[in-house]
Amino acid sequence: MIKAILLQLLKAPFAASRARKREREQKLVRHAEALLAARNFDAVIAECRALLERGESPALAAHLCGRACLALGRPGEARGYLERALKADPQLAGAHADLGEALFQGGEHEAALDRYRTAISLAGDGVQYRTRLVELLEQTDRKQDLVVELLCLHDLVPGRVDILFKTFAEVSRLGMHAEAVRIAERALAEIGRNFDTLRLLASARYGAADMPGAIEACREAIAIRSNFPDIHVTLGSALFARGQVAEACEAYRQSLMIDPEYPDGRFHLGLMQIMQGQYAEGWQGFEYRFRRARRRGMRPSTPPWSGGRVGGGRLLVMREQGLGDEIMFASCYGDVMAQAPDALFECEPRLQALFSRSFPQAQFLPYRPEETPASESRNDIAARVYAGTLPSHFRKSAGSFPVHRGYLVADPLRVAYWQERLAGLGPGLKVGLSWRGGMSFTRQERRSFSLETMMPVLGTAGVQWINLQYGQRADEIAALAAKHGIRVHDWPEAIDGDYDETAALVSALDLVISVCTSVIHLSGALGKSAWVMTAKVPEWRYGIAGETMPWYPSVRLFRQSVQGEWSPVIQRIGEQLSSRLATGQSGSS
């Protein structure tokens, strides 16, 4: 008992001394924190260095030093202090986050993101760290990770409207339409039925192809606030998707009553006019594609070309959009060279050989959007024009579309090779086949179905089927053969590589049957017979009615009468194919 009392008495002075030391350290740290808040960064570094030299509060002092160095724009120096802080206290969440900032500024993005994730796990909810992580993921274009973090952040701070709308935008951009609808419905529950939440719901339903729901939400939003042009454009697009053309045009015009220069309104109305054969007016609206938010990454076409010869240099025709569009716009290249004989043309690298052969007097510069264009290093370019602008110069009326038998020329030797290979399959019509087109943001669901859906046509006797479908198709082709004994011949070297080889194969075929995809543009540009299975509301290139399209005389359209119903279309295709076989036709239809 006495021994214990004596030991306690002996320890008391040391405990009191440690307490005084901790109090002094805490006071100094609080002072340094105050200096940091006052943005007196040099003083923070001086005081914290003194603490570190005395071995006092090493974790906090090093952390504060690191934060001050970051504020002074010295990430390398900050990194050293922050690593020292974490060596002293690995559980210091803020030091992990600040080290992440230093690493990010030093270009070590992956390591920086990992540090922020560690900070979040140590801090529990970590709202401030997760918010910054979202910003870094945006800056590094890590879209999948960004959506995950935004969804977590939205759960943590459901009242943050900015987070809600950012989450919705990213989810929609990735084509996660069901999740977008869920977010919009949650917004309605948490915030109420106001203009913003109804606008969100309308956009989400449109993305999820719920057109009646989108129309309902649009009209409810317009009843609250009618002077916002975007909601009228969404209404117009939903109406058009249901085939209500006149009502859609009226909705687009309503957006322009609010803002006569509203880019989305002008653009969509322009597409509608093109589809209805009002080309002169439609191409004017088509030019507004450059001013729409989603197209702001396009390069400037200055100085612009207004037609005719170019003085002081050469004309550059700039590529845009997808393979099919590029092939379609190439129908104007002969018109361009008649006015500007020394014009330069950009093209997708896979099209360079095909275009160079087809337009031997022209020079083609391969260009991918993720690369620096070869044209930037040239000093002989006096004017620029996008390929999609050419029709506004040369296709102003239905009569200005030339009746051609093909303006692209496949390699004759490769055509002969494929003709021989096709002949080796035995007798029968050699028919190319494609059943999927587009991507999620180009309405893939409107122009795609399974290979099995084509059975009423595939069972036609006297046909050798040739695959023209790009992407994943091996499993479907194998399943068709196993289940029905129908073979679709697939030569990947003609489909998955250089498009010049695809052109040679198509040129050797008797007929192409396809949904709306780039192979239709290729077939039409080669002058080959092609039958297109189109949705009731197709892409603008296919027009709104009729069996023909002005771009390609050799192409015939088989349209849905009811949106989404393919069976009648496939039945008509089958009947026409049987009729063609019965009359012994091959080559052009």
C-alpha positions as CSV (number, residue, x, y, z in Angstrom):
1,M,0.0,0.0,0.0
2,I,2.7,2.4,1.1
3,K,4.8,1.4,-2.0
4,A,2.0,2.2,-4.3
5,I,1.4,5.6,-2.8
6,L,5.1,6.4,-3.1
7,L,5.2,5.4,-6.7
8,Q,2.1,7.6,-7.4
9,L,3.8,10.6,-5.7
10,L,7.0,10.0,-7.8
11,K,5.0,9.8,-11.1
12,A,2.9,12.9,-10.4
13,P,5.5,15.5,-11.4
14,F,6.2,13.7,-14.7
15,A,2.5,13.5,-15.5
16,A,2.0,17.1,-14.8
17,S,5.0,17.9,-17.0
18,R,3.6,15.8,-19.9
19,A,0.2,17.6,-19.5
20,R,1.9,21.0,-19.7
21,K,3.9,19.9,-22.8
22,R,0.7,18.6,-24.5
23,E,-1.1,21.8,-23.7
24,R,1.8,23.9,-25.1
25,E,1.9,21.8,-28.3
26,Q,-1.8,22.1,-28.8
27,K,-1.6,25.8,-28.3
28,L,1.1,26.1,-30.9
29,V,-0.8,23.9,-33.3
30,R,-4.0,25.9,-32.8
31,H,-1.9,29.1,-33.5
32,A,-0.5,27.5,-36.7
33,E,-4.0,26.5,-37.8
34,A,-5.2,30.1,-37.2
35,L,-2.3,31.3,-39.3
36,L,-3.3,28.9,-42.0
37,A,-6.9,30.1,-41.9
38,A,-5.5,33.7,-42.3
39,R,-3.5,32.5,-45.3
40,N,-0.2,33.4,-43.6
41,F,1.5,30.4,-45.1
42,D,5.1,31.3,-44.5
43,A,4.5,31.8,-40.8
44,V,2.7,28.4,-40.7
45,I,5.8,26.7,-42.2
46,A,8.2,28.5,-39.8
47,E,6.2,27.6,-36.7
48,C,5.6,24.0,-37.7
49,R,9.2,23.5,-38.6
50,A,10.1,24.6,-35.2
51,L,7.7,22.1,-33.7
52,L,9.2,19.3,-35.9
53,E,12.7,20.2,-34.8
54,R,11.7,19.8,-31.2
55,G,9.9,16.6,-32.0
56,E,6.6,18.0,-30.9
57,S,3.2,17.0,-32.5
58,P,5.1,15.5,-35.5
59,A,1.9,14.3,-37.4
60,L,-0.1,17.5,-37.0
61,A,2.9,19.8,-37.5
62,A,4.0,18.0,-40.7
63,H,0.5,18.0,-42.0
64,L,0.1,21.7,-41.5
65,C,3.4,22.3,-43.2
66,G,2.3,20.2,-46.1
67,R,-1.0,22.1,-46.4
68,A,0.8,25.5,-46.4
69,C,3.2,24.3,-49.1
70,L,0.3,23.2,-51.2
71,A,-1.3,26.6,-50.8
72,L,2.0,28.2,-52.0
73,G,2.0,26.0,-55.1
74,R,4.9,23.8,-54.0
75,P,3.4,20.3,-54.3
76,G,6.8,18.5,-54.3
77,E,7.8,20.0,-51.0
78,A,4.3,19.4,-49.6
79,R,4.5,15.8,-50.5
80,G,7.6,15.3,-48.3
81,Y,5.9,16.8,-45.2
82,L,2.6,14.9,-45.8
83,E,4.4,11.6,-46.1
84,R,6.2,12.4,-42.9
85,A,2.9,13.2,-41.2
86,L,1.4,9.8,-42.3
87,K,4.5,8.0,-41.1
88,A,3.8,9.5,-37.7
89,D,0.0,8.9,-37.9
90,P,-1.2,6.6,-40.7
91,Q,-4.9,7.2,-39.6
92,L,-4.8,11.0,-40.4
93,A,-7.5,11.2,-43.1
94,G,-6.9,14.8,-44.0
95,A,-3.2,14.1,-44.6
96,H,-4.1,11.3,-47.0
97,A,-6.4,13.7,-48.9
98,D,-3.8,16.5,-49.0
99,L,-1.1,14.0,-50.2
100,G,-3.6,13.1,-52.9
101,E,-3.8,16.7,-53.9
102,A,0.0,17.0,-54.0
103,L,0.3,13.8,-56.1
104,F,-2.4,15.0,-58.5
105,Q,-0.6,18.3,-59.1
106,G,2.5,16.3,-59.8
107,G,0.8,14.3,-62.5
108,E,0.5,11.1,-60.5
109,H,-3.3,10.8,-61.0
110,E,-3.9,7.2,-60.1
111,A,-1.9,7.4,-56.8
112,A,-3.8,10.6,-56.0
113,L,-7.2,9.0,-56.5
114,D,-6.1,6.1,-54.2
115,R,-5.1,8.6,-51.5
116,Y,-8.5,10.2,-51.6
117,R,-10.2,6.8,-51.4
118,T,-8.2,6.1,-48.3
119,A,-9.2,9.4,-46.8
120,I,-12.9,8.6,-47.4
121,S,-12.6,5.2,-45.8
122,L,-10.8,6.7,-42.7
123,A,-13.3,9.6,-42.4
124,G,-16.5,7.5,-42.5
125,D,-18.8,9.4,-44.8
126,G,-16.0,11.7,-46.1
127,V,-18.3,14.1,-47.9
128,Q,-15.6,16.8,-48.4
129,Y,-13.1,14.2,-49.6
130,R,-15.6,12.4,-51.9
131,T,-16.7,15.8,-53.4
132,R,-13.0,16.5,-54.3
133,L,-12.6,12.9,-55.6
134,V,-15.6,13.5,-57.9
135,E,-13.9,16.7,-59.3
136,L,-10.6,14.8,-59.9
137,L,-12.5,11.9,-61.7
138,E,-14.2,14.5,-63.9
139,Q,-10.8,16.1,-64.8
140,T,-9.3,12.7,-65.6
141,D,-12.4,11.5,-67.6
142,R,-12.9,8.4,-65.5
143,K,-16.6,8.2,-66.2
144,Q,-17.5,4.9,-64.7
145,D,-15.7,5.6,-61.4
146,L,-17.2,9.1,-61.5
147,V,-20.8,7.8,-61.6
148,V,-20.1,5.4,-58.7
149,E,-18.8,8.2,-56.5
150,L,-21.6,10.6,-57.6
151,L,-24.2,8.0,-56.6
152,C,-22.5,7.6,-53.2
153,L,-22.3,11.3,-52.7
154,H,-25.9,11.8,-53.7
155,D,-26.9,9.3,-51.0
156,L,-24.8,11.2,-48.4
157,V,-26.1,14.6,-49.3
158,P,-29.6,14.1,-50.9
159,G,-30.4,17.8,-50.5
160,R,-27.6,19.0,-52.7
161,V,-29.4,19.9,-56.0
162,D,-26.0,20.4,-57.8
163,I,-24.9,16.9,-57.0
164,L,-28.3,15.5,-58.0
165,F,-28.2,17.2,-61.5
166,K,-24.5,16.3,-62.0
167,T,-25.2,12.6,-61.1
168,F,-28.2,12.6,-63.5
169,A,-26.1,14.1,-66.3
170,E,-23.3,11.6,-66.0
171,V,-25.6,8.6,-65.6
172,S,-27.5,9.7,-68.7
173,R,-24.3,10.2,-70.7
174,L,-23.3,6.6,-70.0
175,G,-26.6,5.4,-71.3
176,M,-27.7,4.1,-67.8
177,H,-31.3,5.1,-68.5
178,A,-33.0,3.0,-65.9
179,E,-30.7,4.5,-63.2
180,A,-31.5,8.0,-64.6
181,V,-35.2,7.4,-64.2
182,R,-34.6,6.2,-60.6
183,I,-32.7,9.4,-59.9
184,A,-35.3,11.6,-61.4
185,E,-38.1,9.8,-59.4
186,R,-36.1,10.2,-56.3
187,A,-35.7,13.9,-57.0
188,L,-39.5,14.2,-57.3
189,A,-39.9,12.5,-53.9
190,E,-37.2,14.6,-52.2
191,I,-37.7,18.0,-53.8
192,G,-41.3,17.9,-55.1
193,R,-42.9,18.3,-58.5
194,N,-41.4,21.5,-59.7
195,F,-40.2,22.5,-63.2
196,D,-36.6,21.3,-62.6
197,T,-37.6,17.8,-61.3
198,L,-40.2,17.4,-64.1
199,R,-37.7,18.4,-66.7
200,L,-35.3,15.8,-65.3
201,L,-38.0,13.2,-65.3
202,A,-38.9,14.0,-69.0
203,S,-35.3,13.7,-70.1
204,A,-34.9,10.4,-68.1
205,R,-38.0,8.9,-69.6
206,Y,-37.0,9.9,-73.1
207,G,-33.6,8.3,-72.6
208,A,-35.4,5.1,-71.4
209,A,-37.6,5.1,-74.6
210,D,-40.7,5.8,-72.5
211,M,-42.1,8.3,-74.9
212,P,-45.6,8.6,-73.5
213,G,-44.1,9.2,-70.1
214,A,-41.7,11.8,-71.5
215,I,-44.5,13.6,-73.2
216,E,-46.6,13.6,-70.0
217,A,-43.7,15.0,-67.9
218,C,-42.9,17.6,-70.6
219,R,-46.4,18.9,-70.7
220,E,-46.6,19.0,-66.9
221,A,-43.4,21.0,-66.8
222,I,-44.5,23.4,-69.5
223,A,-47.7,24.0,-67.5
224,I,-45.5,25.3,-64.7
225,R,-43.0,27.2,-66.9
226,S,-43.4,27.5,-70.6
227,N,-40.6,29.9,-71.5
228,F,-37.7,27.4,-71.3
229,P,-36.8,26.2,-74.8
230,D,-35.1,23.0,-73.8
231,I,-38.3,21.4,-72.5
232,H,-40.1,22.1,-75.8
233,V,-37.2,20.4,-77.7
234,T,-37.5,17.3,-75.4
235,L,-41.3,17.3,-76.1
236,G,-40.6,17.5,-79.8
237,S,-38.1,14.7,-79.8
238,A,-40.5,12.4,-77.8
239,L,-43.4,13.2,-80.2
240,F,-41.2,12.6,-83.2
241,A,-40.1,9.2,-81.8
242,R,-43.8,8.3,-81.8
243,G,-44.2,9.3,-85.4
244,Q,-46.1,12.5,-84.6
245,V,-44.2,14.6,-87.1
246,A,-46.4,17.7,-87.3
247,E,-46.7,18.0,-83.5
248,A,-42.9,17.5,-83.2
249,C,-42.2,20.3,-85.6
250,E,-44.6,22.6,-83.7
251,A,-42.8,21.8,-80.4
252,Y,-39.5,22.7,-82.0
253,R,-41.0,25.9,-83.4
254,Q,-42.2,26.8,-80.0
255,S,-38.7,26.6,-78.6
256,L,-37.7,29.1,-81.3
257,M,-40.5,31.4,-80.4
258,I,-38.8,31.7,-77.0
259,D,-35.3,31.9,-78.4
260,P,-35.0,32.3,-82.2
261,E,-31.3,31.2,-82.1
262,Y,-31.7,28.2,-79.7
263,P,-29.3,25.7,-81.2
264,D,-31.1,22.5,-80.3
265,G,-34.4,23.9,-81.6
266,R,-32.9,25.0,-84.9
267,F,-31.0,21.8,-85.4
268,H,-33.9,19.4,-84.7
269,L,-36.3,21.4,-86.8
270,G,-33.6,21.4,-89.6
271,L,-33.4,17.6,-89.4
272,M,-37.2,17.3,-89.7
273,Q,-37.2,19.6,-92.8
274,I,-34.4,17.5,-94.4
275,M,-36.4,14.3,-93.7
276,Q,-39.4,15.9,-95.5
277,G,-37.4,17.0,-98.5
278,Q,-37.2,20.7,-97.5
279,Y,-33.5,20.7,-98.1
280,A,-32.6,24.4,-98.5
281,E,-34.2,25.3,-95.1
282,G,-33.1,22.0,-93.4
283,W,-29.4,22.4,-94.1
284,Q,-29.5,25.9,-92.5
285,G,-30.8,24.2,-89.3
286,F,-28.2,21.4,-89.7
287,E,-25.4,24.0,-89.4
288,Y,-26.5,24.6,-85.8
289,R,-24.9,21.3,-84.9
290,F,-21.7,23.2,-84.1
291,R,-23.4,25.3,-81.5
292,R,-25.1,22.5,-79.5
293,A,-23.6,21.8,-76.1
294,R,-22.6,18.2,-76.9
295,R,-20.8,19.2,-80.1
296,R,-18.6,22.0,-78.6
297,G,-15.5,19.9,-79.1
298,M,-15.6,20.4,-82.9
299,R,-12.7,22.4,-84.4
300,P,-13.4,25.8,-85.9
301,S,-13.9,25.8,-89.7
302,T,-12.3,29.2,-90.3
303,P,-11.8,30.9,-92.6
304,P,-15.1,29.3,-93.9
305,W,-15.6,28.3,-97.5
306,S,-18.5,29.8,-99.4
307,G,-18.0,27.9,-102.6
308,G,-15.8,28.5,-105.7
309,R,-12.1,28.6,-106.0
310,V,-9.9,29.4,-103.0
311,G,-7.4,32.1,-103.5
312,G,-4.0,32.1,-101.7
313,G,-4.1,28.4,-100.8
314,R,-6.1,25.2,-100.7
315,L,-9.5,24.2,-99.3
316,L,-9.5,21.6,-96.5
317,V,-12.6,19.5,-96.2
318,M,-12.8,18.3,-92.5
319,R,-14.2,15.0,-91.5
320,E,-16.9,14.6,-89.0
321,Q,-19.4,12.1,-87.5
322,G,-19.3,8.3,-88.2
323,L,-18.2,6.1,-91.1
324,G,-21.6,6.0,-92.7
325,D,-22.0,9.8,-92.6
326,E,-18.5,10.3,-94.0
327,I,-19.3,7.9,-96.9
328,M,-22.6,9.8,-97.5
329,F,-21.0,13.3,-97.5
330,A,-18.3,12.0,-99.9
331,S,-21.0,12.0,-102.6
332,C,-20.3,15.8,-102.7
333,Y,-16.6,15.4,-103.2
334,G,-16.8,15.5,-107.0
335,D,-18.8,18.7,-106.7
336,V,-16.1,20.2,-104.5
337,M,-13.3,19.3,-106.9
338,A,-15.1,20.9,-109.8
339,Q,-14.9,24.2,-107.9
340,A,-11.7,23.7,-105.9
341,P,-9.6,21.2,-107.9
342,D,-6.7,21.1,-105.4
343,A,-8.9,20.6,-102.3
344,L,-7.6,18.4,-99.4
345,F,-9.9,15.9,-97.7
346,E,-9.6,14.5,-94.2
347,C,-10.9,11.0,-93.8
348,E,-11.2,8.2,-91.2
349,P,-8.0,6.1,-91.7
350,R,-10.0,3.0,-92.6
351,L,-11.4,4.9,-95.6
352,Q,-8.2,6.3,-97.0
353,A,-7.5,3.6,-99.6
354,L,-11.1,3.4,-100.8
355,F,-11.5,7.2,-101.1
356,S,-8.1,7.6,-102.8
357,R,-9.0,5.1,-105.4
358,S,-12.4,6.5,-105.9
359,F,-11.3,10.2,-106.2
360,P,-7.8,9.8,-107.8
361,Q,-7.3,13.5,-108.3
362,A,-7.8,14.3,-104.6
363,Q,-5.5,14.0,-101.6
364,F,-6.7,12.4,-98.5
365,L,-5.3,13.0,-95.0
366,P,-6.1,10.3,-92.4
367,Y,-7.4,11.8,-89.2
368,R,-8.6,10.5,-85.8
369,P,-10.3,12.9,-83.4
370,E,-8.0,11.9,-80.6
371,E,-4.9,12.8,-82.6
372,T,-3.5,16.1,-83.8
373,P,-4.7,16.6,-87.4
374,A,-2.0,16.5,-90.1
375,S,-3.6,19.7,-91.5
376,E,-2.3,21.7,-88.5
377,S,1.3,21.5,-89.8
378,R,0.4,22.8,-93.2
379,N,0.7,26.4,-94.3
380,D,-1.2,26.1,-97.6
381,I,-4.7,26.0,-96.3
382,A,-6.7,29.1,-97.0
383,A,-10.2,27.9,-96.2
384,R,-12.0,25.1,-94.3
385,V,-15.4,23.4,-94.5
386,Y,-16.8,20.5,-92.6
387,A,-17.9,17.5,-94.8
388,G,-21.4,17.8,-93.3
389,T,-21.7,21.4,-94.6
390,L,-21.2,20.4,-98.2
391,P,-24.8,19.4,-98.9
392,S,-25.8,23.0,-98.0
393,H,-23.8,24.0,-101.1
394,F,-24.7,21.1,-103.5
395,R,-27.9,19.4,-102.3
396,K,-30.5,22.2,-101.9
397,S,-33.3,20.4,-103.7
398,A,-34.4,16.9,-104.5
399,G,-33.3,17.5,-108.1
400,S,-29.8,18.3,-107.1
401,F,-29.1,14.8,-105.9
402,P,-27.3,13.0,-108.8
403,V,-28.7,9.7,-110.2
404,H,-25.5,7.6,-109.9
405,R,-24.5,4.0,-110.2
406,G,-21.9,4.4,-107.5
407,Y,-19.2,6.9,-106.7
408,L,-16.9,4.7,-104.7
409,V,-14.7,2.1,-106.4
410,A,-13.5,-1.1,-104.6
411,D,-10.2,-2.7,-105.4
412,P,-10.8,-4.8,-108.6
413,L,-8.3,-7.5,-107.6
414,R,-9.9,-7.9,-104.2
415,V,-13.4,-7.9,-105.7
416,A,-12.3,-10.7,-108.1
417,Y,-10.9,-12.6,-105.1
418,W,-14.2,-12.4,-103.2
419,Q,-16.2,-13.3,-106.3
420,E,-14.2,-16.5,-106.6
421,R,-14.5,-17.3,-102.9
422,L,-18.3,-16.7,-103.0
423,A,-18.6,-18.9,-106.1
424,G,-16.9,-21.6,-104.1
425,L,-19.8,-21.7,-101.7
426,G,-21.9,-23.3,-104.5
427,P,-25.1,-22.1,-106.3
428,G,-27.5,-19.5,-104.9
429,L,-27.9,-15.8,-104.4
430,K,-25.0,-14.4,-102.4
431,V,-26.6,-12.0,-99.8
432,G,-24.8,-9.9,-97.2
433,L,-26.6,-9.6,-93.8
434,S,-26.4,-7.1,-90.9
435,W,-28.9,-7.0,-88.1
436,R,-27.5,-4.5,-85.5
437,G,-26.6,-0.9,-85.9
438,G,-25.6,2.2,-83.9
439,M,-24.7,2.7,-80.3
440,S,-26.7,3.6,-77.2
441,F,-26.6,7.3,-78.0
442,T,-27.5,6.8,-81.6
443,R,-30.7,4.8,-80.8
444,Q,-29.3,1.3,-81.2
445,E,-32.6,-0.1,-79.8
446,R,-34.5,1.3,-82.8
447,R,-32.3,-0.4,-85.4
448,S,-31.2,-3.7,-84.0
449,F,-32.6,-7.1,-83.2
450,S,-31.3,-10.7,-82.8
451,L,-30.2,-12.8,-85.7
452,E,-32.9,-15.3,-84.7
453,T,-35.5,-12.6,-85.6
454,M,-34.5,-13.0,-89.2
455,M,-35.6,-16.6,-89.4
456,P,-38.5,-16.0,-91.8
457,V,-36.0,-14.7,-94.3
458,L,-33.0,-16.9,-93.4
459,G,-35.0,-20.0,-94.2
460,T,-35.4,-19.0,-97.8
461,A,-34.0,-21.7,-100.1
462,G,-31.4,-20.7,-102.8
463,V,-29.5,-18.1,-100.7
464,Q,-26.0,-18.2,-99.4
465,W,-25.8,-15.8,-96.4
466,I,-22.7,-13.7,-95.9
467,N,-22.0,-11.9,-92.6
468,L,-21.6,-8.1,-92.8
469,Q,-22.2,-7.5,-89.1
470,Y,-19.4,-5.9,-87.2
471,G,-18.7,-6.5,-83.5
472,Q,-19.7,-9.5,-81.5
473,R,-21.6,-11.9,-83.6
474,A,-19.9,-15.4,-83.4
475,D,-22.1,-16.8,-80.7
476,E,-25.3,-15.8,-82.6
477,I,-24.0,-17.2,-85.8
478,A,-23.0,-20.5,-84.1
479,A,-26.4,-20.7,-82.3
480,L,-28.3,-20.3,-85.6
481,A,-26.3,-23.1,-87.2
482,A,-26.8,-25.4,-84.2
483,K,-30.5,-24.7,-83.8
484,H,-31.7,-24.4,-87.5
485,G,-28.9,-25.7,-89.6
486,I,-28.5,-22.3,-91.3
487,R,-25.0,-21.1,-92.0
488,V,-24.0,-17.5,-92.2
489,H,-20.5,-17.4,-93.7
490,D,-18.3,-15.0,-91.7
491,W,-14.9,-13.8,-92.8
492,P,-13.5,-11.5,-90.1
493,E,-10.7,-10.3,-92.3
494,A,-13.3,-8.6,-94.5
495,I,-15.3,-7.1,-91.6
496,D,-13.1,-6.2,-88.7
497,G,-10.1,-4.7,-90.5
498,D,-9.6,-2.2,-93.3
499,Y,-12.9,-1.0,-94.8
500,D,-11.4,-1.3,-98.3
501,E,-11.7,-5.1,-97.8
502,T,-15.3,-4.7,-96.7
503,A,-16.0,-2.7,-99.9
504,A,-14.5,-5.5,-102.0
505,L,-16.7,-8.1,-100.4
506,V,-19.8,-6.0,-100.7
507,S,-19.0,-5.4,-104.4
508,A,-18.9,-9.1,-105.0
509,L,-22.3,-9.8,-103.4
510,D,-25.6,-9.9,-105.3
511,L,-27.6,-8.1,-102.6
512,V,-27.2,-6.6,-99.1
513,I,-30.0,-6.9,-96.5
514,S,-29.4,-4.8,-93.4
515,V,-30.7,-2.5,-90.7
516,C,-29.7,1.1,-90.8
517,T,-26.0,1.0,-90.4
518,S,-22.8,2.1,-92.2
519,V,-22.9,-1.0,-94.5
520,I,-26.0,0.6,-96.2
521,H,-24.0,3.7,-97.0
522,L,-21.1,1.6,-98.3
523,S,-23.4,-0.5,-100.5
524,G,-25.3,2.6,-101.9
525,A,-22.0,4.4,-102.5
526,L,-20.7,1.4,-104.4
527,G,-23.9,1.3,-106.4
528,K,-24.8,-2.2,-105.0
529,S,-28.4,-3.3,-104.4
530,A,-29.3,-3.0,-100.8
531,W,-32.6,-3.5,-98.9
532,V,-32.8,-1.6,-95.6
533,M,-35.0,-2.5,-92.7
534,T,-35.9,0.8,-91.1
535,A,-37.7,1.8,-88.0
536,K,-40.9,3.8,-88.3
537,V,-38.9,6.8,-87.1
538,P,-35.4,6.2,-88.6
539,E,-32.3,8.4,-88.5
540,W,-32.7,11.6,-90.6
541,R,-30.7,10.2,-93.5
542,Y,-33.5,7.8,-94.5
543,G,-36.3,10.4,-94.7
544,I,-39.7,10.1,-93.2
545,A,-41.6,8.3,-96.0
546,G,-41.2,6.3,-99.2
547,E,-39.1,3.4,-100.4
548,T,-36.1,5.3,-101.7
549,M,-33.4,7.7,-100.4
550,P,-32.0,10.4,-102.5
551,W,-28.4,9.7,-101.6
552,Y,-28.3,6.2,-103.1
553,P,-30.5,5.1,-106.1
554,S,-29.6,1.4,-105.5
555,V,-31.0,1.3,-102.0
556,R,-34.6,0.3,-101.2
557,L,-36.3,1.0,-97.9
558,F,-38.6,-1.4,-96.0
559,R,-40.2,0.7,-93.3
560,Q,-42.0,-0.3,-90.1
561,S,-45.7,0.7,-90.1
562,V,-45.7,0.5,-86.2
563,Q,-42.7,1.6,-84.2
564,G,-40.8,-1.4,-82.9
565,E,-42.6,-4.1,-84.9
566,W,-40.2,-5.9,-87.2
567,S,-42.2,-8.9,-88.1
568,P,-44.1,-7.3,-91.0
569,V,-40.9,-5.8,-92.4
570,I,-39.1,-9.1,-92.3
571,Q,-42.1,-10.8,-93.9
572,R,-42.0,-8.3,-96.8
573,I,-38.3,-8.7,-97.2
574,G,-38.8,-12.5,-97.4
575,E,-41.5,-12.1,-100.0
576,Q,-39.4,-9.8,-102.2
577,L,-36.4,-12.2,-101.8
578,S,-38.5,-15.2,-102.9
579,S,-39.8,-13.1,-105.9
580,R,-36.3,-12.2,-106.9
581,L,-35.2,-15.8,-106.7
582,A,-38.2,-16.9,-108.8
583,T,-37.4,-14.4,-111.6
584,G,-33.7,-15.4,-111.5
585,Q,-32.5,-11.8,-110.7
586,S,-29.0,-11.1,-109.4
587,G,-27.0,-7.9,-109.3
588,S,-29.1,-4.7,-109.2
589,S,-32.7,-4.9,-107.9
